[in-house]
Amino acid sequence: LFSFQDTENTLGAAMSKPLNFSSRSAAVPRISQVRASNVSLARGLGGGVTLRRAGGFSSSSLYNLGSVQQFSLGAARPYNFHSGYGYGGIGCGGGIQEVTINQSLLTPLNLEIDPNIQRVRKEEKEQIKTLNNKFASFIDKVRFLEQQNKMLETKWSLLQDQKTTRSNIAPMFETYINNLRHQLDGLLNDKARLEGELKNMQDLVEDFKSKYEDEINKRTAAENEFVVLKKDVDAAYMNKVELEAKVDALTDEINFLRALYEAELKELQAQISDTSVVLSMDNSRNLDLDSIIAEVKAQYEEIANRSRAEAESWYQSKYEALQVTAGKHGDDLRNMKNEITEINRMIQRLQGEIENAKAQRAKLEAAIAEAEERGELAVKDAKAKLAELEDALQKAKADLARQLREYQELMNVKLALDIEIATYRKLLEGEESRLAGDGVVTRSHVPIENAGGDQLGLIVSCLSATQIAPFLNETPLRQLIVLLALWQTSALTHLYEI
């Protein structure tokens, strides 16, 4: 619905500002919504509000001439709203016309007025103020820079107008710089030579390192071979012990078998003798005992001979096999002893070579350390000389900069003195012309200290008595001009001497 209170609040907030409205219009569309379509602010004496229907209805303006705003709407039920704002209170309106609205066109309206519009306007106004301040500061800065530019242009024109004098300082600095460059070239040559020597020494060190590594590898291989040979010697010694134990066992076995065979032979002989005794006792029979005994004896003798031959052949074969085995192991033992002797001699020779390699390595390490120390000392010396040269160069640059600053200061003083001399010359010419017009020329002796203040005292301190004496009888202005000219000449002479 149409809210008259919202309209009242909105209009009251707008009228509470020190600005007066010239026009305000609201377009009312057909969808029962009212929105602000145009707002224009201006400073003036009166204000008014205009409401328009989108389809086109009658409009009327309210005018206020006495700082009084009046708002009237015609609807199904007319409402009147009177509010007084301004500087002089409520006044009488002049030329007010009644606003008439077609009642048939009025429908319930819902005004959607943004409550943030005042805040947005305040923020925009603050932004505009800030931008105006920035623009003003920018304009001030531009003016200041223009003044600085004009001042620099004036200085530049004055510096271009004055005559430049050649100085003898540059050749001296060129000579000094050339000497420093020659010294730097010598140091660079020494550095290149020392770098070459250092590279050669590094190559020599690498060669000796490779030889040392080869000797270490050979030593490691010899130690490994010695370990292997030691294992072989231990194995051969253990084999020898085992073979000796076997020989002892076989010897014991041979002795045992020999004793056994002898015991068997004795038993057989005893049996044969017992048998013959028994046979000899049976003589009562009529048998041919002699033939039987002879036959049995022959059989037993044959058996004994065959057993003896077999035992002797077996013993002989065993003995020969043991002799062959013992001879073979003896040869192996002799070969192992010879190999052990050779290995011991090789170990002693390798130990001697290792000691020689260690001594040579110690010598090489000492030589390398000495060479590195010499190289480091040479590099430190070169760095120290280079630092001294750089310090000297920096000092020379600082002296040159200082002398240039002094020269610039003297030139600035000279420029100021030229301006003062020109000013005093003009004053002197005006004084002389005035005195010539009066026909009177006065001469007085004025103390030098009071003629020109502190600067004149400084000028007098820079001049000698012989330079000041001839001008003591002149007028004060002429004395001042002459003293300034003499001081400028002496200052330039001193600058050329520097």
Secondary structure, DSSP 8 states (H G I E B T S, - for coil): ---HHHHHHHHHHHHTSSS-EEEEEEEE-TTSEEEEEEEEE---S----EEEETT---------SSSEEEEEE-SSS-EEEEEE-SSS-----SS-------GGG----EE---TTHHHHHHHHHHHHHHHHHHHHHHHHHHHHHHHHHHHHHHHHHHHHHS-----SHHHHHHHHHHHHHHHHHHHHHHHHHHHHHHHHHHHHHHHHHHHHHHHHHHHHHHHHHHHHHHHHHHHHHHHHHHHHHHHHHHHHHHHHHHHHHHHHHHHHHHHHHHHHHHHHH--SS-S-HHHHHHHHHHHHHHHHHHHHHHHHHHHHHHHHHHHHHHHHHHHHHHHHHHHHHHHHHHHHHHHHHHHHHHHHHHHHHHHHHHHHHHHHHHHHHHHHHHHHHHHHHHHHHHHHHHHHHHHHHHHHHHHHHHHHHHHHHHHHHHHHHHHHHHT--------HHHHSHHHHHHHHHHS-HHHHGGGTTS-HHHHHHHHHHHHHHHHHHHHHH-
